[in-house]
Amino acid sequence: MSKVVLITGASRGIGRATARLLGAQGWAVGVNYATNQAAARETVDEVERAGGRAVAIKGNVADEKSVIKMFDTVENALGKIDGFVNNAGIVAASMPLAEMDAARLKRMFDINVYGAYLCAREAARRMSTDRGGAGGSIVNVSSAASRLGSPNEYVDYAGSKGAVDTMTIGLAKELGPRGIRVNAVRPGLIETEIHASGGQPDRAARLGSQTPLGRPGHAKEVAEAIVWLLSDAASYVNGTLLDVSGGR
């Protein structure tokens, strides 16, 4: 029987690449999206072409009822989850903190922190062995920004990912005895659409050349790390923050 995973923010970028790789390994994938149904449908198609099963689920990670419904939908369609990828997140236009308005800050932390915690909580409720679950693996998608700070660009985004790092460490200790491993990947300059949403579509290519490896990363390279952390090959890896940043 194939394993079941839910990936938030799976309609593009790292989430889509992860879904595709898991599909190739025969996993069943819940493809969460916020607004772009067509893109989510493309992800579903890619998973199925790769050999897996998939279902698209619209859901706002910052809304509790929506999160619960999202998990319910996945389990009703595909079965109990064995893995969860906490990937949904946003960035905003580059600027110093002094220029950011309150609405931007609230949205950043609502989605990147509150949403990440809500989803991790729901995954813990479904997967914990002391709650009737079979255990499994949670992978949080953080960012190298959490240790770099992103001055003059996105200190709010960096701070939100710092919270994800801390959650990963604490939750790994909390859930390890309950059959769930919790780890995080911290991507660096990866060529995805998120840079365009922050007003710098060329950011990864421009700054990637300054990394020790001399190039930006690709979504598939991050996805490979996520898939490994989800798999039994990483069975003794828990509470780890894995940088996928080209040495930056």
N, C-alpha and C positions, 0 to 999 in steps of 0.2 A: 504493500500500500504506500502511495506517495505521501510525502510530508506536505503540510499546509503552512503557508506563511502569509502574513498581511504586511504590505509595504505602504506606508503613507507617502503621499507626494510621488506616486509611481508613474505619473503620466509623462514624465520627461527626465532627462539628465541621469543622475546616479540611480534614482529609483527605477527608471525604465531599464537601465543597463543591468541592474541587479535582478529584476524580474525576468529578463531574457535569459540570463545565465542560469537562474534557478529552474526555469522552464526546460532548459536543455538537460538538466539533471532529473527531470521528471517530477518536479515539485508542482503543487497546485498553489496558485498565487492570487491573493486578493489585491487588486490594483486600486488603491484609493486615489481620488483626485478631488480638487476643490471646485473648479469651474469648467475646465476644458474637457468635455466629454469625448470629443473626437480624438484628442490625443490619448486619453485613457483607453479608448477602443483600439487605437493603434498598438498600444502596449499589450493589450489582451491578445491581439492577433499575432504579435511577435512571440509571445509566450507559447501560444498554441502551435505556431509553426515550428518552434524549437522543440516541441514534444511534450509540453506541460499542459495543464488546465488553468484557466484564469477567469476571473469575474471582475468587472469594473464596479466600484462602489463610490458614489459621491458622498463626501462628508467633510465637515468643518472640524478640524482637530481641536479648535478652541471652544467647542460647544459640547458639554457633557452628554446631552441626549444624542447628539449626532455621533459621538465617539462610540457610545454603547450600541447604537443601531448599526454602525459600521462593523463592529466585531460580530454582532449577531448575524448580520448578512453574510459575512464570510463563512461563519461556522455552519449556517443553514445551507449554504450553497456548496461548500467544499469539505466540511468536517472540522473537528477541533483543531485549533492551531498548534503547531509545533515550533513556530518561530515568528518573531515580530521585528520589523525594521522600522525604527522611529526616524523617518527621513524627512518628513514635511518641514519646510522652513522657508523663511523669506529674508531678503535683504532690501535695502532702500538706497536712495541716492547718496553718494559720497559727500560728507560734510563734517565739520567739527561738531562735537556735542553741543556747544553753545548755540549752534544754529538749528538744532533739531526741535521741532514742536512736540507738544505732549501727545498729540494723536499718533504721530509716528512711533514714539517710544512705547505707547500702550499697545499698538498693533504688533510691534516687534516682539514684545515680551508675552503678549497674549498667545501668539502662534508658536514662537520658538521655545518658550519656557513653559507656560501654563499648558499649552497644547501637548508638548512633549511629555510632561508629567501626567496629564490625564490619560494619554494613550499608554504610557508605561504602566500606570496603575491598572488599567483595564486588562492589559496583557498579563500582568501578575495575577489578577483575579481568575483569569481563564486557564493559566498554565501551571500555577502552583500545585504541587503534589498534595499539600495539606488542604486544598480546596477542591479536590477531585480531578485535577489536571494531571497530565503525564509529564510535566516538566518541559524543558526546551531551551531556547536561546533567544535573547533580546540583543539586538545591535542598534545602538544609538548613533546617529550621524551627527557628529560635532563638526569642528573645523579647526585648522591650525590657527585661526584667528583667536581662539581662546587663550593661546599662550603668547601670541604676538601683539594682541591688543588693538590692531587696526587703527592707529592714530590718524586723525584727520580724514578718515574714511567711514568706518562703521564701528565705533566703540560700543554702540548699543548691540549690534550683531555679535561682536566679540564677547561681550558680557553675557549675552543669552546663551552662547555656546559654552562659556565657562560654567554656567549653571548645569548644562547637559553633562559636562565632564564630572562635576561633583555628584550629580544624580547617579551616574554610571558607577562610580566608586562605592557609594553608599548602598545602592540597590544590589550590586553584586554580592555584598556581604549579607544583605538582608534576604536575598532570594536564593543564594547558593544552597543553603540547607533545605530549600523547598524545591530543588530540582531544576532551577533556572540559572543558566549562566548569563551574565550581563556584561557586555563589552561595548566599546565605542571605536569608530574610525574617525580620524581627524584629517579630512582632505585638505590639500593645499590649493594651488592654483590649477583648477580643473576646468577644461573647456566645456562649459554647460551654459544653458540659457540664463542662469541666475545672474551672470554679470551684466547682461543687457537690461534685466529688470532693475539693476542698480545704476543704470545710466552709463555703464562702461563695457560695451560689448567686446572690446578688444583687450580687456584687462588681463585675462589669463595668458594670451599670446604675448602681450607687452611685458608683463612682469615675469612670466615663466622662463624667459631667456636668462633671467638673473639667478635662477636656482642652480644648485650644484650640478644637476643633471642637464641644465641648459635648455629646458623646454617645459611647457605646461603639461599637466597630466590629462588623461582621458577618463571619461566616466567608467569605462569598462575596467580600468585599473583599480579604481576604488571598489567597484562591484566585486571584483575577484576577492578582495580582502573581506568584504561583507559576507560573501558566500562561504568563505573559509571559516569565519567566526560562527556562522550558523551551523556549520557541519560538524559531524562527529570527529573529524580530523582535529578540531580545536577543543576536544572534550575536557582538557585540563587548563583551559584559558578562561579566566574569569576576572573581571575588574580591570581589564587592560584598556588603555587608550592608545590605539594603533595609528601612528602618523603615516599618511599616504601623501607625502608632500614633496617628494623629490629632494629631500634633505634641507628644505628651507626652514 
